[in-house]
Amino acid sequence: MKKKISALALTVLLSSQLSGCMGQMGLSAMVTKGNLSAVDNRYGRAGLFVLMSPIYGIAATADLFIINSVEFWTGTNPVTGRSPAVVDMPVEAIFKVNQHLDDDFTKVPLPDIKLTRATLAAKDENTLLMTLSYEDGSQQVMSGFKQGEHVDFYLDDSFIARVDLDELVNYQQG
């Protein structure tokens, strides 16, 4: 049962990702700053790093799967408040593709939508619900329903994707 719920939770998180994990890693940077501010020598900082390793792991996971995704879709990191998003920063690239794309694909897709809270709840052993709350007071519900060997995803009761469990396992291991 726990494996099923964990797999479904991972599925919902991965489906909300849809953007990779590239971002400022703002929460992780805050943990690092706290470590560096606590003591003024390298040995103390290294020891504190070891003691804080679970916190680093939690912060990095939150950055990778939630905060950096919000940064990607809104153009602003919700922890640091900085923009543009890392993926929008100009650099000298090896492969040039922007000149071949429509302008809509070279801008932040959701600049005016500000996510303020996301909660995840298991409705039953085959159903996870993620409630997304926005600055304007509106909410959306993303749901994942395990059915046999696949998971169906919905956003506000509108079907958006079907993913095979094997694909999710491969993605998780990958």
C-alpha positions in Angstrom: 0.0 0.0 0.0 2.8 2.4 0.9 4.6 1.6 -2.3 1.4 2.4 -4.3 0.9 5.7 -2.5 4.5 6.6 -3.0 4.4 5.8 -6.7 1.2 7.8 -7.1 2.7 10.8 -5.2 5.8 10.6 -7.3 3.6 10.5 -10.4 1.7 13.6 -9.5 4.8 15.5 -8.6 6.5 14.5 -11.9 3.5 15.4 -13.9 3.4 18.8 -12.2 7.0 19.2 -13.1 6.8 19.2 -16.9 9.8 21.6 -17.0 12.9 19.8 -15.8 14.6 20.9 -12.7 16.7 23.8 -13.8 16.4 26.9 -11.6 18.1 29.0 -8.9 18.0 26.3 -6.2 16.9 29.2 -3.8 15.9 27.0 -0.8 19.2 25.1 -1.0 21.1 28.3 -1.1 19.3 29.5 2.0 20.3 26.3 3.9 23.9 26.8 2.7 23.9 30.4 3.9 22.6 29.3 7.3 25.4 26.8 7.6 28.1 29.3 6.5 26.6 32.0 8.9 26.6 29.6 11.9 30.3 29.2 12.4 33.4 31.0 11.0 35.8 28.1 10.2 36.0 25.4 7.7 36.0 22.4 10.1 32.9 23.7 12.0 31.1 24.3 8.7 32.0 20.9 7.4 30.8 19.2 10.6 27.6 21.2 10.5 27.1 20.2 6.9 27.2 16.6 7.9 24.7 17.1 10.7 22.4 19.1 8.4 22.6 16.6 5.5 19.0 15.6 5.9 17.9 19.2 5.7 20.1 19.7 2.5 18.3 16.7 1.0 14.8 18.0 1.7 15.7 21.5 0.5 17.2 20.2 -2.7 14.2 17.9 -3.4 11.8 20.8 -2.8 13.9 23.0 -5.2 14.1 20.3 -7.9 10.4 19.2 -7.9 8.4 22.3 -6.8 10.2 25.6 -6.5 12.2 25.4 -9.7 9.1 24.4 -11.6 7.2 27.4 -10.3 10.2 29.5 -11.4 10.1 28.0 -14.9 6.4 28.6 -15.4 6.2 32.1 -13.8 9.6 33.5 -14.5 10.3 34.3 -10.9 11.7 32.1 -8.1 9.2 32.2 -5.2 11.9 31.8 -2.6 14.4 34.4 -3.8 11.9 36.6 -5.6 14.5 37.0 -8.4 13.8 36.9 -12.1 14.4 36.2 -14.9 14.2 32.4 -14.4 17.6 30.7 -14.9 16.3 29.1 -18.1 15.7 32.6 -19.5 19.1 34.1 -18.8 21.0 35.0 -21.9 24.3 33.1 -22.4 26.4 32.2 -25.5 24.8 28.9 -26.5 26.3 26.2 -28.7 22.9 25.4 -30.4 20.9 28.3 -31.6 17.1 27.6 -31.8 15.3 30.7 -30.8 15.5 32.2 -34.3 13.5 29.2 -35.6 10.8 29.4 -32.9 7.6 31.5 -32.7 8.0 34.3 -30.1 5.4 32.6 -27.9 8.0 29.9 -27.2 10.8 32.3 -26.1 8.9 34.0 -23.3 7.8 33.0 -19.8 4.5 31.1 -20.3 2.7 32.2 -17.1 4.1 35.5 -16.0 1.0 36.8 -14.2 0.0 33.7 -12.3 1.4 33.6 -8.8 1.2 30.2 -7.0 1.1 30.7 -3.3 0.5 27.2 -2.0 0.4 23.6 -3.1 -0.9 20.8 -0.9 -0.9 17.1 -1.6 -3.4 14.6 -0.1 -4.1 10.9 -0.7 -7.8 10.4 -1.2 -7.4 6.7 -1.2 -4.8 4.1 -2.1 -5.2 4.8 -5.8 -5.9 8.6 -5.8 -3.7 11.6 -5.1 -4.9 15.2 -5.2 -2.7 18.3 -5.5 -4.5 21.5 -4.7 -2.8 24.6 -6.2 -3.8 27.9 -4.6 -3.0 31.2 -6.4 -2.4 34.8 -5.3 -5.8 35.9 -6.7 -7.6 33.4 -4.5 -8.4 30.9 -7.2 -7.6 27.2 -6.9 -7.0 24.3 -9.2 -6.9 20.6 -8.4 -4.5 18.2 -10.2 -5.5 14.6 -9.6 -3.8 11.3 -10.4 -5.8 8.1 -10.6 -4.1 4.7 -10.7 -6.0 2.3 -12.9 -4.4 -1.0 -13.5 -1.0 -0.5 -15.1 -1.4 3.2 -15.8 -2.1 6.5 -14.1 -4.6 9.0 -15.5 -3.9 12.7 -14.7 -6.6 15.4 -14.6 -6.5 19.2 -14.0 -9.8 20.4 -12.7 -11.6 17.2 -14.0 -10.1 17.7 -17.5 -8.0 14.7 -18.7 -4.4 15.8 -19.5 -2.3 12.6 -19.6 -2.0 8.9 -19.2 1.3 7.4 -18.0 2.2 3.7 -17.8 3.5 2.6 -14.4 6.6 1.2 -16.1 7.4 4.6 -17.6 7.1 6.2 -14.1 9.4 3.5 -12.6 11.9 4.0 -15.4 11.7 7.8 -14.9 12.3 7.5 -11.2 15.3 5.2 -11.7 16.6 7.2 -14.5 
